[in-house]
Amino acid sequence: MATPYITPDILINAPTGISWETIPDYNSTAQQQYAEQTNICWRTTSFIDDYCNQPLRSTIDSEEALGPDFRITVDEHGLVRFVPSRWPVTAVNSAQFSASWVVPPTWQTIPTTGMYVENQSIVGGGVSTVAAAGPSSILITPGYVSWMNGRRGCRLQVTYTNGYAHAGITASSIAGATTISVDDCTGMTGTTMTIYDGANTETVLVASTSVTQGAGTATLSFATTYAHTASKTSPLIMSAIPSAVQQAAIFYATYAALTRGATATTVQMMPGSISGGGGGEALLNDAKDLLRPFRRVW
């Protein structure tokens, strides 16, 4: 997890009403202020993942389940539907199966041609960049998992990619660039993403990446319109995480900033607050309301 869901620049430029120059205290230096702003962004990211019961950034996970049962179903034609614990599912990478009572399992490989993500083509790029929408299940063609051994008689192990591609930009680029250096390539290929850079914010489509996951280079389907300058004191992110999640991050970060004890900051009425106070708790509730559609519930 290399980059938080929002950066200090995104946070302090949002209309929060917070005097960020007073955090961590009134006598703090610019470096101390930036350090605590970064810490708040990281705590906000952790809150979001904890509340949603899953990381929202794109990850590659291996998962094992017994079936046929609740999460592994087989229809009358033998078509298998597997519902993994994390979503949205953007790619199925590999799978294997074995009889459930054999220890250790005698795995048999399921070819990639026999698996696909259900309803992946409904939303462009597999996931929505504006709402909690995307595929949540994997289909496996007949002949691998079946009712032959009875309920829960088969052990299925699947490796899949899920979540929304999200990374920090690690090197500056010129206008007209067709490659971007990032700290995490996971889930980027074929994905529409936004480079958040103030007035130079723009949307790009990733054609391919130099590595499947981790730091590498994203090759774009079309050149960038603007130059983008990345630095340690002004980091940039390239992300497919929906705007609702980013707004929830801003709400929660503001709520965290208002938790100041004796040095509490007086601010204007916050969005979602009610007359008579309670603005801080209202911000927390607003963040949860925005994140609720993204939660993993089982």
DAGICOR-V36810 format. One record per helix or strand of 2 or more residues. SS is the DSSP state (hx for helix, st for strand). FROM is the first residue (numbers start at 1). TO is the last residue. Records with the same first field share a line. If there is no record, write none. Layout:
SS=FROM-TO ; FROM-TO
This chain:
hx=8-13 ; 20-22 ; 30-52 ; 112-114 ; 124-126 ; 198-200 ; 243-257 ; 261-263 ; 279-294
st=59-67 ; 72-74 ; 80-82 ; 89-99 ; 108-110 ; 115-117 ; 138-140 ; 154-162 ; 166-169 ; 179-182 ; 192-196 ; 202-209 ; 216-220 ; 236-239
